[in-house]
Amino acid sequence: MCYKGGNKMALKTRKITQNYDMRVFTDDGYYFGDIEEAVVSSNRVMGWRVKATKNSYLTKVLGGAKGVIVPHQLVRAIGDVFVISKSAIPSSAPEEESEEE
């Protein structure tokens, strides 16, 4: 249990495998891909392998590549979906496409 301000606050935990196949979105709201697996070192999650799926932003950016590894420190929230920082988008990505498509 964690204590905050005198009130009991339960620490939420979940198994890593419960996160597999979860949808990943950027903090701008773009669908990025799906969680494929966790990268674990010394009993700590270091990152998440995100696979590029059909119609994902990652597929548009990477073309033929299968996915990327997102460092755990760029994960903003984990709930029903993953929310990651937009800085997780590969730096070789072209500028945002126009909204005319």
Rosetta blueprint (number, residue, H / E / L):
1 M L
2 C E
3 Y E
4 K E
5 G L
6 G L
7 N E
8 K E
9 M E
10 A L
11 L L
12 K L
13 T L
14 R L
15 K L
16 I H
17 T H
18 Q H
19 N H
20 Y L
21 D L
22 M L
23 R E
24 V E
25 F E
26 T E
27 D L
28 D L
29 G L
30 Y L
31 Y E
32 F E
33 G E
34 D E
35 I E
36 E E
37 E E
38 A E
39 V E
40 V E
41 S E
42 S L
43 N L
44 R E
45 V E
46 M E
47 G E
48 W E
49 R E
50 V E
51 K E
52 A L
53 T L
54 K L
55 N L
56 S L
57 Y H
58 L H
59 T H
60 K H
61 V H
62 L H
63 G L
64 G L
65 A L
66 K L
67 G E
68 V E
69 I E
70 V E
71 P E
72 H H
73 Q H
74 L H
75 V E
76 R E
77 A E
78 I E
79 G L
80 D L
81 V L
82 F E
83 V E
84 I E
85 S L
86 K H
87 S H
88 A H
89 I L
90 P L
91 S L
92 S L
93 A L
94 P L
95 E L
96 E L
97 E L
98 S L
99 E L
100 E L
101 E L
